[in-house]
Amino acid sequence: MKRIVPAYLLLNLCAALGLTGCGSRGSFSAADFDREVYAPTYAAGFDIRGKDDSRSTLVTIRNPWQGAQRVEQHLLVLRGGEQAPAGFDGQAVEAPVERVACLSSSHVALFDALGEVQRIKGVSGIDYISSPYIRERSRCGEVRDIGYDTALDFELLAAMRPDIILLYGVTGENTVVTGKLQQLKIPYIYIGEYLESDPRGKAEWMIVAAELCDRREQGEAVFGGIVDRYDAVAERVRTHMATHTARRPRVLLNTPYRDNWFMPSAESYMVRLIRDAGGETYTASDRGNTSLPVDLERAYLLAAEADIWLNVGACRSLAELKAQYPKFAAMPAVCNRMVYNNDRRITAAGGSDFWESGAVCPDRILQDLATIFHPALGADSLTYYRKLE
């Protein structure tokens, strides 16, 4: 079973082992990767470092699941025939990767945005993937469904021999999965883009995919365009609000679950999008980026104040919403028909492209929200959102 250790312990371990270098380049440790290759502007969960006498790079992933503290993983991206040193306690992969397996649809989007989706050969839950390329290639068997979580099809993975598998963690490392992958000698890394609080930071994880594909410059160019478009929409919103003294509409998010209503904390991805789009939303905490439960009585009071209701789960119409949540049928947002769901683009099985391509298109989500909140700024149509009728 592999333990993920803090960086300083890993560096000390590497130094103590006297690791030999890549190929004939001499000995080195992880600490030798002291040259900044890519330092994210918006993302907090990764960086890429290099060393002066090597083409290989070290991708460091930080705290890739909820509640993680001082967790680091290292992925050595090898180039030019260089080899991982004997005893290197980390994952290593040779770039460019040709065969990738992804456990999250958002991982698919990272490669799709770069024009490198053809490298993906395995996904988790093919019926929930929106990418036209993946769906088409799955029909001819070129892309395979590798299963879910602890129910991964390890026999299939052993036959596929992917160059790397991108994992998704919620509360911690799945040691059953990582232990088996180590036995099969399949490199892996956890991707924690979903934890980023800045929408641009979530999209910035495409640089990790670009690094694996040897397309870092291409990735930076694509990401730069996304940032420019996002910032342009946010600036139009600010100018509109200042010029017209426009009020921020009060936005309610999500729907009740049993006896609670899960609301985001102040540093969450959706809260940042709503505020950049010129709205204001209710939060369960002034700190953090995780959703927290709020009792239904408090939620009912907040709902009575809300101008707009977003992200209403599986409800496809106002009639369905009222039938499922009769207590909230009289709230102003419902009566004024200001209810929008992020389900405009879903698969037959219910997979939402909002959480797939939306991960790398925060500019389009922001434009949708700006259109909903301030119609004068509206585009001709919405991309991810749909008004419930």
Secondary structure, DSSP 4 states (H G I P E B T S, - for coil): -PPP--HHHHHHHHHHHT---STTS----GGG--EEEE--SS-SSEEEEE-TT-S-EEEEEE--STT--S-EEEEEEE-TT--PPTT--SEEEESSPS-EEESSHHHHHHHHHHT-GGGEEEES-GGG---HHHHHHHHTTSSEE---GGG--HHHHHHH--SEEEE--SSS--HHHHHHHHHHT--EEE--GGG-SSHHHHHTTHHHHHHHTT-HHHHHHHHHHHHHHHHHHHHHHHHHHHHHTPPPPEEEES-EETTEEEE-BTTSHHHHHHHHTT-EE--SBSS-SS-EEEEHHHHHHHHTT-SEEE--TT--SHHHHHHH-GGGTTSHHHHTT-EEES-SSB-TT--BTTTTGGGG-HHHHHHHHHHHH-GGG--SS-SS-EE--
